[in-house]
Amino acid sequence: MRILVVDDDAPNVKMISFLLREEGYDVVSADNGAAALDLVEREPPDLIILDVMMPHMDGFEVCRRIRQKLEVPIIFLSAKGETADKVTGLQLGADDYLAKPFEPAEFMARVKAVLRRAEAFPSDDAQSRLAVGDIALEPLSNRALFADGRKVDLTPIEFRLLYCLMRNAGRILSHDLLMNAVWGYDYEGYSNQIAVYMHRLRLKLEQDPEHPRYLSTVRGLGYKFERA
């Protein structure tokens, strides 16, 4: 697998590249956002390790631009470990967020977990289209298709979360159940991670995100896809 490392700190790039190559990954690197976008355009990688604090174009903006064209898994690395920055990264479509400094073992565990999730989903029972009411999910394109012809592009995590909710339409699914189903049993995540992604899905799917028709929050219990 090919992994792109984007960081303006040369020693950090060298260390990360060494860790990845020791595990057998093909590694390319960029020291700024523009160069990273060019590499992604020419040959999309299987995973991007993206630093947040870079001059001229920070990692958040790089992620935003990548997400407009590509659904490659992204792990943010940042010296800024505050919850607000983690939430921002997740809202932009990142698959994980790791604060510097980090332990090499934890870093490699995160890399392997993200790649494993990207490879494993959709599972065998999710290869065909799933339709509930006037929304159909198309696994091959990661799209939600509406009966009125509207098409909504989803990130891989958004797709997995919506698929899980739609497959259990009418049932209340707890935070822990969704974390396990979408991110995997070995993923700890953040306390408001599901809420962040539900907000993103509502912005994409709902005509009025403040009064959702499809994606309901059941206070104290979890979330539910309504059979609208």
N, C-alpha and C positions, 0 to 999 in steps of 0.2 A: 504494500500500500504506500501511496505517496502522500507525505505530510508537508504542508507549508508552514514554516515558522516565521512570524512577522514581529520583529522587535528591533529598536534602534540601539539596544545595548549589546555590543558585539560579544562580550564574554558570556552573557546569558544565552545568546543564540548558539554559541559554541558548545556550552554545557548541555542545552536542550537537544541539540542535533546529535551530540555524542550519545545521550541516553536513548534516543530514538533509533539511531543506527545500530546500537548494541542489541536492540530487540528485532533487528531485521527490516526496519522501515526505510524506504527511500525518502530522503529529506532534501527539500529546497528551502531557501530563505530569502527574505527581503528585509531591508532596514527602514523602510518607510511605506506609508499607505499606498501611494501612487504605484510604486514598484510591485506591491502585493496585488493590487487590482489588475495590473498588466499580466502578471503570472497566472492569476486565476482565469483571466480571459483566454489566454493562450492554451493552457492545459489545466483544467480543473483538478484540484487535489482531492484526496479522499477525506482529509481532515485539515483544519486550519487552527494553528496555535497562534493566538492574536493578543499582542500586548495592547493595553489601553492607552497609556501615556506616551505618545509619540509626537514629535513636532509636525507642524503644518496640517496633518490630518490624523486625528486620534483614532484609536481602535474602534470606538463606537461608530464613527462615521464610515470607516472601512467596512464594518459589519453591515451597516445600513445599506451601503451600495451593493455589497455582495448579495444580500438577501433580495434585492430587486431582480436579480437574474438567476441565482443559484441557491440550492438548498443543501449545500455541503455542511457537515457538522463543524461547529466552531467552539473552541474552548478559549475563554478569555483568561489572560494572565495579567495581574495588576498589583502594584504596591498599594493601591487603594482598596482596602478590604471592607469598607463600610457597606452596610446593608443596602443603602440607596444605590450604590454603584453596581452591586450584584443584581438588584432589581432592574436597573437600566439595561444591563447586559442581557438579562433574560427577556426583557420586553422587546429588545431588538432581534431576538431569535437565536441567541447563543444556547448551546447545549449544556455548557457547564462554565463555572467561574472559579478560578483558583487564585488566592491571594499570595503574593510574594512576601517573604521568602517561603519556599515550599520544600518538602522532603521529596527527593527523587522517586522514592517508592510510591508515595501518594500520587505524584504527577503521572507516573506510568500506569498506575491503577485507574486513574481518571481517563487517560487516553484509551486504554483497552476497553473500559466500560462504555465509553461513547461510541467507539468503533463497533463494539459488539451489538449495541442497541441499534445502530444504523444498519448493520447487516441482518439482524434478526427480524426486523419488522418491515413490511407486513409479514406476519406468520402465515403458515399454510392455509389457515382458515380465513385469512383476510385478503386473499388474492383476487376475489371477485368483488364486484360492486356491491356496496351496502346502501340500501335506500330506506328511509323512514320519512313518511309524510311527503313533503315537497322538496326534500334534500336527498341527494345521492352522493356517495363518496366514491371517487375513482382512485384506487390505490396506485396505479401506474403513473398518474400525473400529479398525485397529491393535491387533488382538487375537490372542492364541494360544488356540485352542480345543482342548480335550482330549477324547479319545474318551469319557471318563466324565462329560462335561458341564461340566467346569470351564472357566471363561473367565478369562483373564488380560489385563488392559489393559497395553499397552506404550507407552512414549514413542516418538516417531518414530525416534530414534537406536537405541533398543533393538530396535525392529521391523526396521530396516535391517540391523543386525548379525545378528540371529537369522535373517532371511531369507537373508542371504548364507551363513551357516553351514549352514542346512537345504538350500539349493539345491545345496550341495556336500557333502551328508551322506556321512560316511565318509572324506573327504579332510582332510588337515591343511592349514590355512590360516595363513600366516605373519602376523605383526604388521603388516608393511608392506602386504601384500595387503589385509588387512581395513581398515586405515586408508584406503587408496586407494579401496576399494569403498564404504565407508560414509561417509567424510568428504570424499573427493575428492582429486585429485592436488595441489591447491594448498593443502592444509591440513597444517600441520606437527604440531600436537597436542602431547601430552606423553608421556613415555616409558612411563608406566603407564596410559595412557588406556584401552586395550583391556581391561586387567585390571580396571579399575574397572567397566566396563560388563558384563564377563562375571560379575563378582561380583553385580551387580544382577540380571542375568538368572537366575542360579542361585537367588537368594533368591525370585524370583517363580515359577520353573518347577519347581525340584527339590523333591522331598519331603525330601531330606537334602542341603542345599547343600554340606556338607563332603565328601560322597561322591556326586558328581553322576552321574546316570544318562545324561543327554543331552549336557551340555556339558563336554567333556574338555580339560584342559590337557596338551599334549605338550611337556614341558620342553625348552627350547632351540629348539623348532621352531615352535610356534604353538598353535592351537586346532582342535577337531574336534567336529562334531555327530555323536553316535553313533546308529546306526540301531537304537534300542532296541525 
